[in-house]
């Protein structure tokens, strides 16, 4: 089995990795670290929870460590992330892995005052981790300069598309030098994502792990067929089981997340809600409470389906089925991380049967039904062969919105 020592990493990085408790690289790390070290562009198709942050952070830190420090310091590495939470976690990873390198980094995102971020940029940083909106603000104010960026990392590009950030991303890229290395990660490769990758990558090394339409093997999946009004009593019964130690519950809407968190707290369960309308401080407090264990339950919309890296999440509950079936994969990927097991439980009301069918079609398996509501026993979940990784060649076509997405878009 490959060890980090086999990947030609320098001792300061190996020391930091050992202190993080890692001995063996994940498949994405094993395949990506070498090409990034060699200066190649890289296209990675990988979901969250596969270790992709270290796959680009470690080789980037090594390349910076071996190069002279410019005076004054300027941004040499730009990492774009779709959400504040993911940007913060990437920044934390650079701090952890680079603790013995002397490399400076900062993280910028919206929802908080920009002055501390501006001060850090004026003082000089090597690595800038940013969300597109706040970075564009800083560029327009001439606080951030990107004309000497050597490496661009675009993380979770498909999430950028989902959130409507692709135009912002292109505007940021237009401020970068044309001659640079680009590292591109996406869990799925929609036509628009393929187009963006074609435009910004040069002869990339392609790496694929955990294909986008598959789910983690160590997750036990089940579905409960319930009427809508029966969902909360069912959730309450399930949460009385002490095996559900740390649980994320996903709702479709922000209002639904707030209401469910209030109901849970009113029933003596400690829960916090997190969604896009929460202030940044409130979101950070909710995440910190969840990480520390002071709240056992985090109620979230799909803003938390990717990029929330919390250890030892035992269960994910889909209180509402997602509008977009791909989000099911990202939601349940919050559990069973770093080789651990986990469980995903989905509540399906009669109105959500179409969404359930779309999820099962995507993941290419039947999800076993729990309880007596099913008309006949469900067969065990058996994954079918995943679709092959498709190259970039072929016509560029726009994919029409799926019926379930159109129906719920107004929510």
Number of C-alpha atoms within 10 A of each C-alpha: 5 12 12 19 14 11 17 13 17 17 13 16 23 20 15 18 20 13 12 11 9 13 14 16 22 21 18 23 23 17 19 24 23 17 19 23 18 10 16 19 23 25 22 25 22 22 27 21 21 21 17 21 19 21 22 26 23 23 25 21 24 20 14 17 18 10 8 7 12 11 7 9 14 22 23 18 23 21 24 25 25 29 23 21 22 22 24 21 17 23 22 15 16 24 19 15 22 24 15 15 17 12 17 18 21 23 21 27 23 16 12 13 10 14 9 12 18 16 11 16 24 15 11 20 18 21 26 27 25 26 25 25 17 17 24 18 14 17 15 11 10 10 14 20 18 20 14 15 22 17 23 22 22 21 24 25 28 22 22 23 16 11 12 12 18 20 12 16 23 14 13 17 14 12 15 18 15 12 10 18 21 23 25 24 24 24 25 20 18 15 15 17 18 18 14 15 23 14 10 18 18 15 10 19 16 16 18 19 16 18 17 22 19 19 22 21 13 14 20 18 24 18 21 20 20 16 13 15 9 12 17 15 10 14 16 15 9 14 18 11 9 8 10 18 15 22 24 30 25 30 22 18 17 21 13 18 23 19 13 22 22 16 15 19 13 11 10 9 17 18 24 27 25 26 21 15 10 15 12 18 11 15 19 15 13 21 21 14 18 22 18 10 13 13 18 20 28 25 26 27 25 21 20 22 20 24 24 19 20 15 14 18 25 21 26 27 24 22 25 21 23 24 24 19 22 18 18 24 22 21 25 27 26 28 29 24 22 12 13 13 17 23 21 24 23 24 24 22 19 10 10 17 13 14 20 23 13 17 24 17 13 18 22 19 17 20 24 18 22 17 10 10 12 14 7 8 12 13 11 13 16 12 14 10 10 14 11 7 14 8 8 13 8 7 7 11 10 9 9 8 10 12 12 16 15 12 11 12 8 6 9
